[in-house]
Amino acid sequence: MILTAERAAARSRPEEQLAELFSEGFPQFITADRLVKEYIGRVREFFAALDLMLVDEDGVPVAAGWGVPVRWDGRVDGLPSGYTDALVRAVQGREQGVEPDTLVICGAVVTPSLKGRGLAGRTLTALRETAREAGLGRVIAPVRPTTKARYPVTPVETFMRWRRPDGAALDPWIRTHERLGAEILAAAPQSQTMTGTVAEWEGWTGLALPESGAYVIPDGLSLLHVDRDTDEGVYREPNVWMRHC
């Protein structure tokens, strides 16, 4: 398959192609981060050049990835607290005239029927090349370790150290980054905070939430905490910070 990386906004695309590309991905509750909602419009406006797609020889998009530029001193204790904080820093930095030096890879998706062909890795590589062309000397990512959903009560600090017998990371998404030379920097135990009413969480998860307390939810990397007295559920999503270069 011959692939070309191009800006997502480079041309209009048929709705059915985009629907196929994004037909799988993140759970519904991922959109319930209120701070992300506040900043995502400006992210799309300011950093469209970092929103990429891989297209095949027929011009059909088969993978997509995006990121934001931030200024980071290279120290672990100077990392954003996670995905959401990276967006906030990027937008505020742009508005305050701060010169960025680091690309934060925020996400990558692959057409479901083409998974397993190395397209995720090629998308990450395209984003790294884009960072180089933009003069951003560092590339980091708050990685969402999807296998963590099988171990929601295990702290992410513990999970990110788990290895297979061959020494590779247990989680496939961490493994993909490591194959490209990335290394784990630190846990981001509260990378995002999703908040909603009890009814909203019941809709997002398909679960009845009859009492206050902690719940294991489908595709959740940690527990959902429900307070029926305040009619609120709060889920804090953990990620793993990794550095590419």
N, C-alpha and C positions, 0 to 999 in steps of 0.2 A: 504494500500500500504506500503510495507516494503522498506525503502530507506536507502541507504548507501552513505556517503560523501566520495569522493576520489579526488585526484588531477586530474585536467583535462588532464594532460599529462601521466597519469598512464598507459593508453593503447590506442591503435588506435581504432577509432570508424567509423562505416559505414557513408559515406557522407549523406545518406538519413536521418539518425538519427539526425545528426547535423543540417541539413537543416530544419528539423521539429522544433527542439528546438529553432533555431534562425530565424524562418520564420516571426515572428513579433518582434518588438523591437523599435529601435530608428529611427527617420526620417533621410533621406539621408544626410541632411546638417550637421548632427552631426559629420561627418568625416572631415569637412572643418576647423577644428581647427589646424592651422599650427604648433603651439608649441607642441600640442599633437603628431603630426606626427613626430616631431623631437625626441621625447623622448619615444614613445610607444615601439619601438624595444628593447630598454634597459630595459624598464619595464617588458616586456615579458621574457627577458633573466634573469634578476636579481631576479624576484619575482614569478617565476612559481609555487612555493610551495603554494602561496596564491590564485591560480586560481583553483577553485573547481567545481565539478559537483555532483549533486545528481542523483544516478542511482537506478532504480527499481530492483526487484528481478531477472529480466531477463537481467540485465546489460544495460538497455536502459537509456540514460540520459534524465531526465525530468526537470531539472533546473540547472542553473549555476550561479556562483557569483565569484567576484574577488576583490582584494584590494591591497594596497601598504602600506609599513611600513614607518612611519616618526617619527621624534622626535618633541614632542609638550609639552609645559609647562603647559597645562591645562587651560590656560587663553584664553578668547574669542578673545582678541586683538592679540593673538599669533597664531590664526588659519591661515591656508593657505587661500588665497583669494578665492579658490574654487577648483573644480576638477582638472583643468590643473595645478595649482600651487602645488597641492598635488603630482602629478606625478613628477613634476620638483624637488620638495624637496626630494622625495623618491630616485630618481636617483642620484641627487647630494650628498645626504647624504651617499648613498652607496659608491659612488666614493671617498668621502672625509673621509670615515671611521667613520661617525657619528653613534652612537648606537641608533637605533629607540626604541621607547617605546609605540607607538600608531599605531593601524591599521586604515587605511582609507578605508572603504568599498566603492568601486568605481562603482559597478553595480551588478544587479541580473536580470536574465531572467527566465521565466517559459514557458514550452511548451504550446502554445496557447490553445489546447484542454483540458489542465489540470488546467487552471486558475480557481481561486475561491476555491481551495482545500487546501489552506494554505501553498503551496509549497514555495512561496516567503518568508514567515516568517521562514520556516524551513531552507531555504538557508542562511538567515541572521544569524540564530542561529548557523549553521555550521561554518560560517565565524567567529563568536564570539568565538566559541570553538577553532578554529584554531589559533586565536590571543592569547588565553590563553595558548595554548600549545607552542606557539612561544615566550612566555614571554612578550607579549605586553599587558601592563596593562590597556590601554585605547582603546576604539573603537568609532570612529566617522564616519559620512557619509555626503557627500554633496548630499542631496536628491533632485532628479528631480521631482517636483510635477506636474504630467502630467495634472491634471485638470486645472492647471494654464493656459493652452493653450486656455481655454474658456474665460480667462480674461487677454489678453495680454497687455492691457494698465494699469492694476492695478499694482502698485509697489509690488514686492515680499515681502517686509517688511509688507505690509498690508495683502496680501493674506495668508501668513503663520499663521496669527492670526485667520483666519476665522474658525468658528466652526459650527457644526450641532446643532439642538435643543437638542440632547442628550449630548452635550459637547464634542463629538469626533471631530477630525480635519475634515474639509471639504474634503481635498484631501486624496484619498485612500492610496497613497504610504506613506505620512506622518503618516496616521492612522496605517498602518502596523508596522512602526517603533515604534510608541508610544505604541502599544499593547504589544510589547516586552520590554517595560520599557524605551525606549529612550525619550529624551527630546530635544526640540528645543533650540539651542544655539544662532544662529544668522542667518541673511540673507547673502547670497553670490550673490549679484546682478550681478556680472560679473564673474561667475564661469568658463565660457568658452567664447572664441571669435572665431566666424566662419567668414571666409573671402572668397569671391569669385568674379568672374566677373559677370556682369549682366546676361550674357547667362547661366552661371553655376547656378545662383540662379533661373532663369526661369526654368531650367531643374529640379532642386531639388524640387521646389515648385509647378510646373505646372501652374504658374501665368505669365501673361504678366506684365512687369515692365517698362512701357513706359516713365516714368518721374522720376526725382530725388525726393526723399522724403521718408517718413516712410510707411511701409506696414505691414498689418497683414498677416501672412503666416500660412499655415496648419501645425499644431503641434508645432508652435512657442510659446514659453512662454513669449516672449517679441516681440518688433517690429524689423523688418528688415529695415535698413537704406541704401538707394540706392543713389549713386552719379554717374549719367551717364557721367558726364564730365571726371571722372577718371576711369570709367568703373569698379566700385567696389561696392559690397554690403557687409555690416558688420552687423552681428547679435550677440548680447551679451546675453548669456543664463544665467538666474538666477537659483540658487539652494538654498536649505535651509540646513544649518549645523545642524546636530543632533548628540547627544552623547548617546551612549549605556551604557558605563561603564567606 
